[in-house]
Amino acid sequence: MRYICMYAYYSGMSLMSKKTSHPYLFTFLVCFLLWLLLTGSLDPAELLTGLFISAVVSIISAQRLSILNGVRFSPKSFIALFQYLGYFFKALFIANIDLARRILSPDLPINPGMVEVETTMQSDLGKLLLANSITLTPGTLSVDVYDNRILVHWINCESETDIEAATKEVASQFESYIKGFLK
C-alpha cells in the first residue's frame, strides 16, 4: 500500500499534491464550518454527518474551484485578511466622501479617463479581488483584466497619467494587503 501511495504522489495523481490540495481543503473547511453554523450542535452524530457531507461536496465540486489555488493558509494570512478589510473600508469611506464632495460642488470637478494599472498578483483570484476592490471604491471602475494589467475608468484622471503613477494611486495599497493572503 505504501508503494501505491508513493507512486500516486510522485506521478501527480494524488489528491493531496501541493497543487490540488488547496481547493479540496478550502472547500471542505468552508462546508464544514457552514454545517456547524447551520446546525448549531456539537452532537457526535451531527459532526460525523457534517464531516461526511463536507467531504462529498468538496470531492464533487473542488475540481471546478481551481481559482482557490491562490489562497494562502497560515496564521499570518488571516491577519492580512483583516488588515485588508480594514484598509478596504477606510478607502471606501474616503472615496465616498471625495465623490460626494465632487458631486455637490457647483463646478463639478471631475476629469474622467481610462488608465492602465499594472499588477504583480500571480493568481487569478488575486487579480479578481484587486479588480473588484478597485471597482467597489467610488470613482473607479475596473473595465478589463488582461495579463498583468487592469484597465480602470477613473473619475479623476490627469491627462498625462502614466502606468506607474496610476498603479500607485489606484491599486498599490490594495495589492500590498491582498498579497498577504493571496498569491
N, C-alpha and C positions, 0 to 999 in steps of 0.2 A: 504494500500500500504506500509505503514511504517513497518508493521509486516512482510510482504513478503520480503522486503529488509533486515530486521534484520535476518530473518530465513536463507536467502541465504548467508548472510555474515557469520553467525556463523556455518553454515553447510559446509562451504568451497566451496560453489558453485559460489561465487561472482567472477566476472572478476577482481574486484578491490582488491582482497585479497593481502596481502603483498607478498605472494609467487609468484603470477602470474601476478601482475600488471606491473612489470618491462619490460618484453618483449613487451607487448602491448604499453606501454607508450613510450619506446625507439623506437620501430618500427614506431609508429605514428609520433614522433618528427622528426626522420630521414627522413621519407617520406615527411612530410610537408615542412621541410627545403629544401629538394631536389626540391620539387614542386616550392617553392619560388625562388630558384636559377635558375631553368629552365625557368620559365615564366617571371621573372624579373618585375612583376607587382604587385601592391597592390590594384588593382581594386577589389571592393567587390565581384563581380561575380567570379573572378579568385580565391579569397581567399576561398569563400564558396565551389567552385568546388574542390580546393585543400584539404580542410578540409574533405569533403566527401570521396574523393578518398583515402586519407591517412587513414581515419578510416576504410574503406573497406579493404584495403591492410593489415592493422595491425590486423584486426579481422581474416582474412583468413590465414595469414602466421605466426603470432606471436606464436601460439602454437608449431610450429616446431622450434622456436628460443629460446628454454628454456636455451640455453647456455648463453643468455644475462642476466640471473638472477644474475650473479656475478658482474654486473656493479653497481657502486655506483653513486648516483646522489646528488651532493652538490657542492657549490662553491669551496670547498677545493679539490674536485675530479678533477675539470678542471685544477686547478693549478698543482696538482700532475701529471696530464697527460702531461702538458707542461714540467714539470721538468723531467719526464721520457723520453720524446722525446729529450730534451737537453742532458741528460746523454747518451741515446742510440747513438745519432750522435757523441758524444765525444768518446764513446767506439768504435764505428765503425771506426772512423778516426785513433785512436791509434792502433787498431787491424790491420787495413790495412797497416799502416806504419811498424808495427812489422813483419807482414807476408812478406811484400816486402823486408825488411832487411834480413830476413831468406832466402828467395829465391835467392837474389842477392849475398849473402855471398858465398865465394868459398867453404867453408867446409859444407854448408847446415845444420845449427844447428837445426835439428828437432828431436823430440823424441815422435812419435805418440803413443797414447794409449787410452784405454777406461776407463772412470771414472764414478762413480755414483754421482749424485748431489741430495741432499735432499732439498725438497721444503716444505714450510708451507702454500702455496697457497691453499685455500679451493675450489674455483670454477674451473670448467673445463676450462672456458675462461682464468682465471689467469694462469693455468698450460700451456695452449696452447700459450699464449702470452710470457710467460717465455721461453718455449722451442724454440719458433720462434726467440726470441731476442738472445738467445744463438747461434742458427744456423746462423743468419744473420751477426754475427760478424765473420770475417775471422779467421780461425784457430780452430774453434769449430763447431761441428755438432751434433745436438740432434738426437739420433737414436731411442730411445724408451721412452715413458712416461708410468709409471705404479705406481699406488697408489700415494705415495708422493715422488717418485724418478724419476729422468730423467737420462737416460744413454747417455753420451756425448762422442763423439770421439774428442780428444783434441790433437793438434799438438805438444804441449809442456808438456807432461805428465811425471812427475817424477815417477820413478819406485815404490816408496812406498807412493803414494798419498792416503791418507785416505778420507773418505766421507766429514768430516768437512773441511779439507783443500781445497778440490776440490769445495765444496759449496761456501766457502769464496772467492776463486779465480775466479770462473766462474759465479756464479749466485747470490750471496748475494746482490750486489748492484742493479742489475736489479729488484730483488724481492722487495727490500725495496721501490723502486719507484712505482712499479706496485701495491703494496698494498694500495697506496693512492687512486686509482680509481677502483680497482677490489678486490673482496673478495678472 
